[in-house]
Amino acid sequence: MIHGETSALRTSVRPRTYLVSWGQVVLASVAMTATLPGRTHGLGLITEPLIADLHIDRPLFGQMNFAACLIGSLFCFPVGRWLDTRGVRSTLTGVVLALGISVFAMAAANGPIALFLALVLVRGLGQSALSVVSLTMVGKWFPRRSGAAMGVFAVLLTFGFIASILAFGELSTKYGWRSAWSQMGVMLVVGLAPLAWLVARDRPGSVVTDHRVAASLVMEQPGRTLREALRTPSFWTLALGISLFNLVWSGLTLFNESIVAEQGFERPQAIELLSILTGTGLLANLLCGAFLRRERLSWWLAGGLALLAGSLASYPQLSSLLALRLYAAALGVAGGVITVVFFAGWGQLFGQTHLGKIQGAAQGATVVASALGPMVFAEGQILLGGYAWVMRGLAVAAIVAAVAATTIRATPRIAGDSPKP
């Protein structure tokens, strides 16, 4: 009788939770877009005018940025714990407010020390903390259909990043980097933070008024603790595989023009390559999101890494525009698949109960890998006399990661796992 009542009540609340859950996906994509000031492509919009304004040489700024990335990665760990103990709503609002204030501080920086402290904060709160919050939001709301939700999230995020880069790039060109960053701070503090408080919800049970249904929904969400997750080979295989991809991706995109120039191509072809990456990545986001299931997650990751390895290995043979386009398409598809797996994989493997802490640990590893990527490409190009051997070495690493990815196994579902942190 109780089971029947719960099923009927569950059916009655589905329309409400359905609308709210997809609203969380949209809000999460907006929150991830707001990480722009703490990301490399965001800071790239103002790097040249910033170092000219503050009279900082480029090597010093590079060292400051690298150190800020490493220190900022540590922000992933406490924010993951706050998500699991205090909930999404208060954590999201607090992180957005803190990021907005940090962006204001960066806009007001008048020397290397003030700039470095601001960089640590925007990297830590933007690239690290707010990324963890936005990804965990979707994971907690879509315990069973996270692949589809993360695919939609990735598509919305791509358009969000494109629009924000164009908008703030134009602002910095017209009014200067300080004005552009100040306006971004206003949007975060006055715009996104109140929106987060009004719209964000912690999990499906928080919008269900009947406590019996809420309890049943929570109990259906299995969860492993961070310590239990860290003891599994699956966690490390997934984390290291995706960290390798982030390392490759950050180096490839930052030195894109230099990399294709080595093969005889010019700036227009480098720009076309980036557009192909975006387009094919979007298609891969949608397809992978639609078909990703926890039982096949290992094969999707293995396939993405194998495709990445193949595209990297083909680099030394690029001699025609068609070859370059195929290379870019393969990279874009690989990136789209691996991105969705990273977004959805942690919740599918380890449940939602402690997803914040688990996602935080994984995000910390990927942030460090992203910071190392440009150094690997830059130093490798100098030591090895070009990018070809760098690509070959990374292709071998990607193949090893792909083989390892096939061993990932989903943790058995256990109804009734404790929802308490």
Secondary structure, DSSP 8 states (H G I E B T S, - for coil): -HHHHHHHHHHHHHHHHHHHHHHHHHHHHHHHHTTGGGSHHHHTTTHHHHHHHHT--HHHHHHHHHHHHHHHHTTHHHHHHHHHHH-HHHHHHHHHHHHHHHHHHHHT--SHHHHHHHHHHHIIIIIIIIHHHHHHHHHHH-SSSHHHHHHHHHHHHHHHHHHHHHHHHHHHHHH-HHHHHHHHHHIIIIIIHHHHHHH--SSGGGG---HHHHHHHHHTS-B--HHHHHTSHHHHHHHHHHHHHHHHHHHHHHTHHHHHHTTT--HHHHHHHHHHHHHHHHHHHHHHHHH--GGGHHHHHHHHHHHHHHHHHHGGG--SHHHHHHHHHHHHHHHHHHHHHHHHHHHHHHBSTTHHHHHHHHHHHHHHHHHHHHHHHHHHHHHHTSSHHHHHHHHHHHHHHHHHHTT-------TT-----
